[in-house]
Structure formats: structure tokens, C-alpha cells
Amino acid sequence: MTGKTKKAAKAVAKADHDATHKAAEHRDTPLAKATGFLAEIGDQPQMVATAIGTAAVGLALRRPDIVRGGVRMLAAHVVATAIKSAIKQSVDRARPAKAIDDGETVFEPGKSQDHAMTSFPSGHTAGAVAVARAVSRDVGGAGVPAALIATGVAAAQPVTGKHYLSDLVAGAAVGWISEALVSAVFDRVAPHVEVVVGAVVVGAED
């Protein structure tokens, strides 16, 4: 790494640190806490429930496209969760709230099991982006609302002191890549899924 590259990297890291800590200064206010509560829609149980619920609605409405969307959402979320978990298990990074309280920023290789040391990357962002991308492929009109929700989930993380901006970027990349990998495989097997769903629908009608 050249001197200029190192200098640029340090500048980016400082900007990330300063901007996030400034955003997290008011993390204990009622508004910030309410924002964090709403952003929990991006947590794993909620995302899994949303995916399964989407598939269930598709079955109830006899809509193979919605069923396909729900299954794709679930698969994309599972892959994103696996990738972000693997990264978290190899990187120790103090969450902004902890760094502010302790006065020390930690970002280094490690295997800490302390939740306060698993800031990188943002799992909420990874899951929300993966699910948003997945549903946009199959469910008409869902793309924009899903993208807005994913953006909201991500934007709330620095405000609540849970993640740095760079955690969000990494999380979004994990979600995007995970969904792309899933869809590359999923689109090959989707026709078979539709045949099965179609058989279920016909059976229900009989």
C-alpha cells in the first residue's frame, strides 16, 4: 500500500468514525430509541417470518409468483446470514455505543463472542438488502417499498449506536452478493418450484 493510499484509507476511517459517533451522540433520546425499535424489522426472526409469510400468502392466493418470491427471500436471507456470521466470527469491532462509552475504538481480527464487539458487518443491513432484492425479482410493485424499508433499517443503525457507516456498506454488499448468488441458482430451479406449486393449487381447487 502506497503512502497516498494509506493516507486516503486513514482519512476514510476517520470520517467513518467521526460521522458515526456524531450520529450516535443522541442514541438515548426517545426518538432514537423509537427509530431503533422500528428498525428491528430487519432482525433475523422478523425477516424469516416475512419470507415464510409471503410464501404462505402466495399459496393462499394461488399465486406461484408470490410463493416463488417468498422462497427466494428466505434463501437469500439464509445465505446472507451465514456470510455475515462468518465475517463477524473473524473480526472484532466495538459497536459505536461501546466505543463512545469506553473511549476506545477496536477494529481488528478476532473471535470475540461479546455482542458489543461484533459490529462488523451489519447483519440487519445484510438481511434487509438480501430480502429486498429477492422480493423485487418476483413480486410486482414490491421493489421500491422493500428498498425503502431496507434503507430505513440501515440508516437507523448509526443513530442508535449499533453500527458504523462502513458496517452498513459491508452489510449491504453481503446482502447484495448473497441474493445474486441465490438467484443465479434459484432461477434454474424456479420452473420446478412452479410445477410443484401449480400441482398444490390444482389439488386445492379439486
Number of C-alpha atoms within 10 A of each C-alpha: 7 7 8 9 10 11 12 12 13 12 12 13 14 12 13 15 17 13 14 23 22 15 18 23 17 15 21 13 11 10 13 21 16 13 19 22 13 13 22 16 18 24 16 17 10 12 22 20 13 18 24 18 15 22 24 17 15 20 20 12 12 18 18 22 20 21 27 26 25 28 23 27 32 26 22 32 28 20 21 32 20 14 19 22 16 11 16 24 15 15 20 23 26 25 23 31 22 17 18 16 8 10 10 11 14 16 15 11 13 14 14 15 11 9 12 16 21 26 24 27 27 27 30 28 32 34 34 32 32 34 33 26 26 32 27 18 17 19 18 12 11 15 16 13 12 19 18 13 17 25 18 19 25 27 18 24 28 27 26 26 26 23 30 28 21 19 24 25 17 18 27 26 18 27 32 22 19 29 29 16 14 21 20 11 10 18 13 10 11 18 12 11 17 16 12 13 20 16 12 15 17 11 9 11 8 6
